[in-house]
């Protein structure tokens, strides 16, 4: 599982917190040795296993449980659909696991971009009439959810989900940026996650309400986040995006991000 820096964001999702869609495996000493969650909001099976002699057994259990869940979802839906897992192109273990459990159908992947956090340009000003600041905690969770749904044309984000992210380990209020429009609505947002041990930051997610695009708001939020990462001691910053989203790629490249790795997506349709 490549989600290390932004793991708290993934674990705060409704599916990851559901006993129906997520499970943790422990060894005899009570130490977590495996985790899996079907994430319908990203249409992927997140999984993480600890290296060791128990790894094969845990993987067998993860994929057996996933297959039971996926068959049940197919029955409820009345239609068979592919289920996806993802791994970075240089993750040989991830590729081998995917193939071993029958996840071989290629799907649309992601591009992982990286910024060295050197030579940062001066922070850009927000567009006229807009102001950037940090989110005002749970009091703005619903407002954030509305902005998120507008930015991604999706109904998945809720105020409850956003509120949970404010309570997870690793959340930093100083890395939860929003842009406020003249009418006091939230016009955009940029959430950052920081791993002090790896000195690594990750942007997840960044979005702008369609009504406020093409004014430089996304670039201003992103630039401020990069400066905040560097002030915390980060040496690099990561972001993942759809390589076919030309506008997003242009935004990240204009801020100094460059392509680092492809994220492969492979799927399986449950037979029978």
N, C-alpha and C positions, 0 to 999 in steps of 0.2 A: 504494500500500500504506500503510495507516494505522498499521501496527505499527512505530513508530519507537522509542519509549521501551522497549517490551518486545521489541524485535527479537531480542535474544539468547535470550530464552525460546523464541521461535518457531524460531530456527535450531538450537536444541539438540534438537529433536524427532527421533525415529528417522527419519522420512520425509525431513526436510530434510537429514539427513546421508547419505542413501542416494543413490548415483549413479543409481538407477533412478527416483527420484521428484523429484530436484532437479538444477538446472543453473545455472551462472553464465555470462554472456556478457561478453566483454572486447573492447575496441577494439584497434587496432594497437599502442597504447602499453602494453597490458596492464592498463588501468584497467577496473574492473568497470562495465558499462553496463546490465546487466540481471540479474535473478535471478528464478527461479520454482521453487516446490516444491508438489507436491500433498501436502496435509496430511490424511490420512484421519482422524487423531484429532480434527480440527476440521471435517472434511468440506468443506474449502475449498482453492482454489488461491491460494496466496500469490504475489504478483508485485510486482516493483519495477523501474522503468526510469528511467534518468537522462535528463533533458531534453536534447535536442540533435538534430542531423540524422539520427543513427542510430536514433532511438527507434522509428520506424515499422517499420524492418527487424527490430529486436530483438523488438518485439511480435508481428510475423508469425511469427518463429521460436519464440517462447514458446508461442503458441497452436497452431501446427502440431505442436510437440512434445507439448503437452498432449493434443491430439486423438489422436495415436498412442498415448500412454499410456492414455488413457481407453478407447479401443477395445480395447486389449489386456486391460485390467481387465474390461471387459464380457465378452470372450471367456472369460477364466478363470472368471468368476463364472457365466456362462451366463445372464445377465440384464442388461438395460439399465437403468441408473439415472441420475438427473441429477447433474451435477457443478457445483459452486457456486463463485462468486467473490463477494467482498464489497467494498463501498466506502461511505464516509461520505456521507450525503445531500447535503452541500455540495461533494462532489468531482465537479466537472463532467467532468474528464478521465476519472476512473474510470467514470462513467456512460456516457460516449461510447465508451470502449474495450469495456465489457461489451456494449453494443448492437451495435457493429461486428463483434464476433466471435460473435454469436448467443446470448449469455447474457442471456435476456430473461424466463425463467420466474420469477415472484416466489416467494420462499421466506421462511421465518421469519427475521427479522432480529434485531438486537441493539439495546440502548439504551446509548449512551455517556453516562455521568454525570460531572459535574465538581464538584470542591470547591475553593473559593477559598483554603483554608488560612488564613482569618482567623476570629477569634473561636472558636478551638478550645476545646471543653470540656476540663476537667481529665481526665487519663487515668483511665479506669475500671479498677477492680481486677478481676483475673481471678476467676471464680467460686471459691467456697471449695473448697479442696483442689487447685486447679489452679495452675500457675505458668507464666508466659510467659518465654521466653528466645530467644536465637538458636540456630539449628540447629548441632549439633556436627559440621559438615563432612560428609565422605564417610562417616564412621562411622555416621551416622544416615540415609544415603540410603535404605536398605531400609525403615526405620521410617517415613520420610516417605512413601515410595511406598505403603505399606499404608494410611496415613491418607488419602492422596489418593484411592486407589481407593474407600475407604469413603465419603468425603465426596461423591464424584461418581457413585457406583454404576457405576464404569467400571473395566475391566481394563487400560486403556491405559498408565497410569503404571508405570514400573519403577524399580528402584534404579539401574540403569545410566543411564537417562534423567536422573533427578535428579542423579546424580553428574556428568554432563556439564554441567549448568547451573552447577555450582560452578566450572567452569573457563573459561566463556565470558567474553569481554571485556564489561565492564559489570556483571558480577555483584558484588554487595556483600554480604558476610556479615552486616553489621549491618542489612540489610533482608530477612533470611530468618528470620522469626519463627515459632516453634512454641509450642504450649501443651501442657504435660505434665500428664496426669491423675494421680490419686493412685496408680494402679498402675504408674506410670512409662511408660505408653504415650503416644504422641503423639495428643492429642485434637483438635488443630486446627492450622492453619498460615495464614500470610499472607506472601506474597512480594512485595517491592516492587522497582521499577526506577526509576532516577533519571537524568534527562538534565540535566546541569549547564548546558549551553548554553541550553536552553529553560527551565531552572528549573522542570522539570515532573516529577512523579512519577506512576507508574502501579502500581496493584495488580493483580497477575496471577500466581498465582491466590490466592483466599481460600476456605478450606473448613473445615468442622467435622464430625467423625465424628458420625453420627446419634445415637449413644448419649450424646453430650454437648451436644446442641442444646437451645435454649430456656433456657439458663442464663446467657446474656450473654457467652459465650466469643468468638463472632465479633465482637461489638461492641468487646470489650476489645482484641482483636488489631488490629482496624481502627483504633481510636483511637490505639493506640501507634504504628502505622505512619504515621498522619498527622502526629503530633508529630515523628517521625523525619524525614519529608520536609521539614517546615518548618525543622527544625534544620540541614538540609543546604542550605537556601536556596531550596527550591522555593516557587513562588508559586501553583501549582495542582496538583491531583491528579486523575487520571482513573481510571475503572474501566468495564468493559463487562459487561453482564449481559443475560440473557433478560428482556425486559419482561413476559413472562407468569409469571415466577417471583416471586410476590407476596412471599414471605419475604425473598428477596434484595433486592428493591427497597426493602422496609421497612427492612431493615438499613442499606442505604446512605443512604437518606433520613434516617434517625434520626441518622446520623453527620454530616449536613450536605451530602451530595451532592445535586445537582439535575440533572434531565435537561438535556443539552446538544445531542445530535445522535442521529438514528437512523442505524443502520448497515444499509444495504440488502444483501440477499442475492438474487442472481439465478442461475439455473441453465440448463443446456443438456443435453439428451439427445443423444448422438451418433447421427446418422441412419445408415441403411444396415445 
